[in-house]
Amino acid sequence: MPKEPEISLTEKTFVLEALKQNLRVDGRDLQSFRDIQLTFGDDYGFVDVRLGKTRVLARISAEVTKPRPDRQFEGMFTITTEMGPMASPVFEIGRPTELDHTLSRLLEKSIRRSTALDVESLCIVTGKRVWSLRADVHFLSHDGNLTDTACIAVITALAHFRLPVVTVSGEDITIHSVTERVPVPLSLLHWPICVTFSFFGEDEGGDMVCAIDATAQEEALRMGDMTVTVNKNGEVCQISKSGGVAVEAEVLMRCARLAAGKVKVVDKLIAEALREDEVRRNKGNLDWLKEGKSENER
Amino acid sequence: MSPLTPEITLCPLPQTDGSCQYTCPTSRTTILTSVNGPLEVRAKDELPNDATIEVIVKPGIGVGGVRETRLSTLLQTTLKSLILTTHHPRTLIQIVAQIVQSEDHTSIPLLLSPLLNSTILSLLIAGIPLRTTGWSIHLAVLPANTPIPAAHKDTILPNEEGESAEEGAMETDEGEGREVIVRNPGRVLLSKAKSSHTLVFSKEGQMLLIESVECSEGVGGESADGQGWDIEEWLRIMRIAKGLCCGEGVEVVRDALGDRKIF
């Protein structure tokens, strides 16, 4: 099957030398993201995230199921990621790559294990009926940094999703359609956002060269990477560094601090995009939507 | 631009050889397709004299199942008669279709026509040699006296006797009317339909695909209740579809490609 085209020696030297002088091929500096574009669809819980040439779709869907016998008060939440040849011909259907595994593991750790979503709020009738939520992540175009893009996509889609209202009378439940009752947002406790750092070895001064939001070219040349997941309050949800070049504790601290700053900006951007979409959907009339909120202002 | 013209974006994915995003104007089904090829083919799929065509349909919700396999088989067989496979023997032409948005992710009739149109456009953009181009249309037959919302009035197709759509609809109010045929219906209209037909015609008017389904919702598929269709009705549908695919369809493709001068 097709392989990723190998980067020539000249190109490799050029990119690495440039990085050591704080320069990048696309003109960004080492500590900045590419432009993040968020587009919403016709229905709730669907978002299209673009980060430069990288493009990821996320869709949230919900159905009513029976809870697991050992967790009767909790709803279910699963994240499915599958890379296909659409993102890049290197990815094959039914044969997950190493990137596939690390990515789904990372999303699991960042979003599910950090309890971003309150699964107890998905319970309808204890032990009988719960909401089962699924997030489908589709990778459309691969130009590096799929992890951060996928994380932003899932979080934005969760924040955008509205759950239909359910009324319970005894054992019977009635699910009201969107036109009948205003659907309610999910209770998201915080928004964990991933920031991936790529390491390119030490420069003349002995400092580690690290860049965020690497493109596919930079990813192919990097010597190691680390993903830090932080929320806007600066709480670190997880740090993952599997192999690659050794990094000093000092560099790690610097990265974590930088990530906290970046996450604040991304968080604001997502909140703004969500608000704009809400206004567009309701044509300026926001009063009736406020009644449909289940969470308190924090 | 008329309200019945689909929204087409060509080459939305820069990493692929050819791609297309297609939104059906009335059912709001959005499909994204990408084409890569000719690529190296797996040894077990290699054909000595032809290119292998692989079609992968990825659902919007969940993982692919029987429905997706059915859709990809329909696509693959239709495209086989369009692509000049002998031009690239022992290679692979890989087509991936992602269902982005649909009113009903489980309905094959709603998805099939946009999938076909989007794939054909991406093949043209990818520069895959084609015998001719094709276009697909989805028609639904509604029983007489079906109330049609004003927003969907322009999807009603005129009867062949030359009377306009408005007159036809009016007549049904008086009770002696006949079935109404609408194009690319959405989920609501399709649920009221007697039968649904997806047809593909080449630019020259050759029929490439027929996918007709009887829609007897909730009556267990019994045909005695006036569902289904007879040969007269089907021939009428075929004539209408042919007219639309060879007229309007060709125009849409031509407009979308603009000055790319592919055909």
Interface residues (C-beta under 8 A of the other chain):
Chain A: M1 P2 G41 D42 D43 F46 D48 K53 R55 L57 R59 S61 T80 E82 G84 P85 M86 A87 S88 P89 I93 R134 D136 H138 L140 S141 H142 D143
Chain B: P12 L13 P14 Q15 T16 R28 T30 L32 S34 N36 L39 E40 R42 I56 K58 G60 I61 G62 V63 Q94 V96 Q98 V100 Q101
